[in-house]
Amino acid sequence: MSQPLPELENFIDRLKAISDRYGRVYGVDRGGDWHILKLQEEMGELTQSYLAMTGRSRRDEATARHHVAMEMADVMCMLLLMARAEGIDLNAAITEKWLKWETVMTEESHDA
């Protein structure tokens, strides 16, 4: 089976270069548990923005949708960086965890 996201590794290379710059410029040690902690921080920011977007906080609703999009980008990129740091092959994981259901769905459609 082909990779579900064939450009993923190249994309993560680009993110890592940006993250490496961040570490250099701001003097941030990104080792150890940094990725999981940063991912959790970004999820908190996404939650705050989502609450604003849905009118459930004191934050400005007018710009909240844009903030939700930006925080989703942060969460996704931090997750990809964490996978790289931990040596996780996300293409393999996606294939095993999600895409296996395509075979089941195909079989179900033939049985119907």
C-alpha positions as a Markdown table, in Angstrom:
| # | Residue | x | y | z |
|---|---|---|---|---|
| 1 | Met | 0.0 | 0.0 | 0.0 |
| 2 | Ser | 1.3 | 3.5 | -0.8 |
| 3 | Gln | 1.9 | 6.1 | 1.9 |
| 4 | Pro | -1.3 | 8.0 | 2.8 |
| 5 | Leu | 0.7 | 11.2 | 3.0 |
| 6 | Pro | 3.6 | 10.8 | 0.6 |
| 7 | Glu | 5.0 | 14.3 | 1.2 |
| 8 | Leu | 4.8 | 14.1 | 5.0 |
| 9 | Glu | 8.5 | 13.6 | 5.7 |
| 10 | Asn | 9.5 | 16.5 | 3.5 |
| 11 | Phe | 6.9 | 18.7 | 5.2 |
| 12 | Ile | 8.2 | 17.7 | 8.7 |
| 13 | Asp | 11.7 | 18.5 | 7.5 |
| 14 | Arg | 10.5 | 22.1 | 6.8 |
| 15 | Leu | 8.7 | 22.3 | 10.2 |
| 16 | Lys | 11.8 | 21.0 | 12.0 |
| 17 | Ala | 14.0 | 23.7 | 10.4 |
| 18 | Ile | 11.5 | 26.3 | 11.6 |
| 19 | Ser | 11.4 | 24.8 | 15.1 |
| 20 | Asp | 15.2 | 24.6 | 15.1 |
| 21 | Arg | 15.4 | 28.3 | 14.4 |
| 22 | Tyr | 12.9 | 29.0 | 17.2 |
| 23 | Gly | 15.1 | 27.1 | 19.6 |
| 24 | Arg | 18.2 | 29.0 | 18.5 |
| 25 | Val | 16.6 | 32.5 | 18.5 |
| 26 | Tyr | 14.7 | 32.1 | 21.8 |
| 27 | Gly | 17.2 | 29.8 | 23.6 |
| 28 | Val | 14.6 | 27.1 | 24.2 |
| 29 | Asp | 15.7 | 23.6 | 25.0 |
| 30 | Arg | 13.3 | 21.4 | 23.0 |
| 31 | Gly | 14.6 | 18.1 | 24.3 |
| 32 | Gly | 13.0 | 15.6 | 26.6 |
| 33 | Asp | 9.3 | 16.1 | 27.1 |
| 34 | Trp | 9.2 | 19.6 | 25.4 |
| 35 | His | 7.1 | 18.4 | 22.4 |
| 36 | Ile | 4.3 | 16.8 | 24.5 |
| 37 | Leu | 4.2 | 19.8 | 26.8 |
| 38 | Lys | 4.1 | 22.2 | 23.9 |
| 39 | Leu | 1.4 | 20.2 | 22.3 |
| 40 | Gln | -0.6 | 20.4 | 25.5 |
| 41 | Glu | -0.1 | 24.2 | 25.6 |
| 42 | Glu | -1.3 | 24.5 | 22.0 |
| 43 | Met | -4.4 | 22.4 | 22.7 |
| 44 | Gly | -5.2 | 24.8 | 25.6 |
| 45 | Glu | -4.9 | 27.7 | 23.3 |
| 46 | Leu | -7.1 | 25.9 | 20.7 |
| 47 | Thr | -9.7 | 25.3 | 23.4 |
| 48 | Gln | -9.7 | 28.9 | 24.4 |
| 49 | Ser | -10.1 | 30.1 | 20.8 |
| 50 | Tyr | -12.9 | 27.5 | 20.2 |
| 51 | Leu | -14.8 | 28.6 | 23.3 |
| 52 | Ala | -14.6 | 32.2 | 22.0 |
| 53 | Met | -15.7 | 31.2 | 18.5 |
| 54 | Thr | -18.7 | 29.4 | 20.0 |
| 55 | Gly | -19.6 | 32.3 | 22.2 |
| 56 | Arg | -18.7 | 30.6 | 25.5 |
| 57 | Ser | -16.0 | 33.0 | 26.8 |
| 58 | Arg | -15.3 | 36.6 | 27.3 |
| 59 | Arg | -12.9 | 36.7 | 24.3 |
| 60 | Asp | -13.8 | 38.5 | 21.1 |
| 61 | Glu | -15.9 | 36.3 | 18.8 |
| 62 | Ala | -15.2 | 38.4 | 15.7 |
| 63 | Thr | -11.6 | 37.2 | 15.3 |
| 64 | Ala | -12.0 | 33.8 | 17.0 |
| 65 | Arg | -12.5 | 31.7 | 13.9 |
| 66 | His | -9.1 | 32.9 | 12.6 |
| 67 | His | -7.5 | 32.1 | 16.0 |
| 68 | Val | -9.0 | 28.6 | 15.9 |
| 69 | Ala | -7.5 | 28.0 | 12.5 |
| 70 | Met | -4.1 | 29.3 | 13.7 |
| 71 | Glu | -4.2 | 27.1 | 16.9 |
| 72 | Met | -5.2 | 24.1 | 14.8 |
| 73 | Ala | -2.1 | 24.7 | 12.7 |
| 74 | Asp | 0.0 | 24.9 | 15.9 |
| 75 | Val | -1.4 | 21.6 | 17.2 |
| 76 | Met | -0.9 | 19.8 | 13.9 |
| 77 | Cys | 2.6 | 21.0 | 13.5 |
| 78 | Met | 3.6 | 20.3 | 17.1 |
| 79 | Leu | 2.2 | 16.8 | 16.7 |
| 80 | Leu | 4.2 | 16.2 | 13.6 |
| 81 | Leu | 7.3 | 17.5 | 15.2 |
| 82 | Met | 6.7 | 15.3 | 18.2 |
| 83 | Ala | 6.3 | 12.2 | 16.0 |
| 84 | Arg | 9.6 | 13.0 | 14.3 |
| 85 | Ala | 11.4 | 13.5 | 17.7 |
| 86 | Glu | 10.1 | 10.2 | 18.9 |
| 87 | Gly | 10.9 | 8.3 | 15.7 |
| 88 | Ile | 7.2 | 7.6 | 14.9 |
| 89 | Asp | 6.3 | 6.8 | 11.3 |
| 90 | Leu | 2.9 | 8.5 | 11.0 |
| 91 | Asn | 2.3 | 7.1 | 7.5 |
| 92 | Ala | 2.5 | 3.6 | 8.9 |
| 93 | Ala | 0.4 | 4.5 | 12.0 |
| 94 | Ile | -2.3 | 6.1 | 9.9 |
| 95 | Thr | -2.4 | 3.1 | 7.5 |
| 96 | Glu | -2.6 | 0.7 | 10.5 |
| 97 | Lys | -5.1 | 2.6 | 12.6 |
| 98 | Trp | -7.3 | 4.4 | 10.1 |
| 99 | Leu | -6.9 | 3.1 | 6.5 |
| 100 | Lys | -7.4 | -0.5 | 7.5 |
| 101 | Trp | -11.1 | 0.4 | 7.6 |
| 102 | Glu | -11.2 | 1.1 | 3.9 |
| 103 | Thr | -10.8 | -2.7 | 3.3 |
| 104 | Val | -13.6 | -3.4 | 5.8 |
| 105 | Met | -15.8 | -0.8 | 4.0 |
| 106 | Thr | -15.1 | -2.3 | 0.6 |
| 107 | Glu | -16.0 | -5.7 | 1.9 |
| 108 | Glu | -19.2 | -4.3 | 3.4 |
| 109 | Ser | -20.2 | -2.7 | 0.2 |
| 110 | His | -19.8 | -6.0 | -1.7 |
| 111 | Asp | -21.9 | -7.8 | 0.9 |
| 112 | Ala | -24.8 | -5.2 | 0.6 |
